[in-house]
């Protein structure tokens, strides 16, 4: 699999303002935002799949993808004759999540149309978000699994992760652990490598199941029992 670099990578530091304006312009179109939100599930999508998600023609989608590539928001993965698109990294997912939070504050909004089950549990790129995630994060702080500032796992947290089977990567390039502001709950959930490890663990245990093509995840019957046993959380 080869990675096609975006034009954004070659922009000089002296062009920071221009680079920022390009990113802002790329986010100004609702169809491109829809494409980015679809990619927030952390998986790579084909142009055809993104065309269906955004409800626009294939030719229009091609133009949108080119714009997102040039602004550095997405990358294109080439595998044989096929091309797949994904977010350029978890930093882009964090940007989008923060924008969602800003957008809900920026003006008076009608009652949210987001389904309750999506607000309860969804993915934020490669970690868990929603009400379930923020409740897990609050439990971890209370039980001192995390350092007080949420910047790293405490020794008891590392032990608990090991016992759960949540595999941490000591040499990961990304942050080992961080707090991520949840746009729907306005509280923090667990991000970084630890957040990814926890979501992966939940999926491997079949405590959570992905809904194909969407950010939504559902809590299984065994998962509900595990959430209550481990974190004292009862599913609504």
Residue pairs with C-beta under 8 A, 6 or more apart in sequence:
1 77
1 78
1 79
2 77
2 78
3 75
3 76
3 77
3 78
4 69
4 75
4 76
4 77
4 78
5 75
6 69
6 70
6 71
6 72
6 74
6 75
6 88
7 69
7 70
7 72
8 19
8 22
8 70
8 71
8 72
9 72
11 18
11 19
19 72
22 70
22 71
23 71
23 72
23 73
25 71
26 32
26 67
26 68
26 70
26 71
26 73
27 33
27 36
27 73
27 99
29 64
29 67
31 54
31 55
31 56
31 60
31 61
31 64
32 54
32 64
32 67
32 68
34 53
34 54
34 55
35 50
35 53
35 54
35 61
35 64
35 65
35 68
35 74
36 68
36 73
36 74
36 87
36 92
36 96
37 96
37 215
38 45
38 49
38 50
38 53
38 54
38 213
39 45
39 50
39 74
39 85
39 86
39 87
40 87
40 93
40 96
40 97
40 123
40 124
40 125
40 215
41 123
41 125
41 210
41 213
41 214
41 215
42 86
42 87
42 93
42 123
42 125
42 126
43 86
44 77
44 84
44 85
44 86
45 53
45 84
45 85
45 86
46 82
46 83
46 84
46 85
47 58
47 61
47 62
47 65
47 83
47 85
48 58
49 213
50 61
50 65
50 85
51 57
51 58
51 60
51 61
53 213
54 61
54 64
56 64
65 74
65 76
65 85
68 74
68 85
69 75
69 76
72 88
73 87
73 88
73 92
74 85
74 86
74 87
74 88
74 92
75 85
75 86
75 87
75 88
76 83
76 84
76 85
77 83
77 84
77 85
77 86
87 93
87 96
87 125
90 125
90 126
90 174
90 191
93 124
93 125
93 126
94 125
94 180
94 191
97 124
97 129
97 180
97 181
97 182
97 183
98 181
98 183
100 183
100 184
101 181
101 182
101 183
101 186
104 183
112 119
112 184
114 184
115 216
116 236
117 216
117 218
118 130
118 214
118 215
118 216
119 130
119 131
119 184
119 185
120 130
120 131
120 132
120 219
120 235
120 236
121 128
121 129
121 130
121 131
121 132
121 133
121 208
121 216
121 217
121 218
121 219
122 128
122 129
122 130
122 215
122 216
122 217
123 129
123 199
123 210
123 215
123 217
124 133
124 180
124 182
124 189
124 191
124 215
126 195
126 196
126 199
127 133
127 180
127 189
127 190
127 191
127 192
127 195
127 196
127 198
127 199
128 136
128 189
128 190
128 195
128 198
128 199
128 202
128 208
128 217
129 180
129 182
129 184
129 189
130 182
130 184
130 185
130 189
131 184
131 185
131 236
132 219
132 227
132 233
132 235
133 182
133 189
133 190
134 182
134 185
134 187
134 188
134 189
135 231
135 233
136 189
136 190
136 198
136 227
136 231
136 233
137 146
137 150
137 179
137 187
137 188
137 189
137 190
138 187
139 145
139 231
139 232
139 233
140 146
140 157
140 190
141 148
141 150
143 156
144 154
144 156
144 157
145 153
145 154
145 156
145 157
145 160
146 152
146 153
146 154
146 157
146 177
147 153
147 154
150 177
150 178
150 179
150 188
151 177
151 178
152 176
152 177
153 161
153 168
153 176
153 177
153 194
157 194
158 168
161 168
161 194
161 197
161 198
161 201
164 198
164 201
164 230
165 201
165 204
165 205
166 194
166 197
166 198
166 200
166 201
167 197
167 200
167 201
168 176
168 193
168 194
168 197
169 193
169 197
170 176
172 193
174 192
174 193
175 191
175 192
175 193
176 192
176 193
176 194
177 190
177 191
177 192
177 193
177 194
177 195
178 190
178 191
178 192
178 195
179 188
179 189
179 190
179 191
180 188
180 189
180 190
180 191
180 192
180 195
181 187
181 188
182 188
182 189
189 195
190 198
199 208
202 208
202 223
203 209
203 210
205 222
205 223
205 226
206 220
206 222
206 223
207 219
207 220
207 222
207 223
207 226
207 227
208 217
208 218
208 219
208 220
208 223
209 217
209 218
209 220
210 216
210 217
211 217
211 218
219 227
219 235
224 234
224 235
227 233
227 234
227 235
228 234
228 235
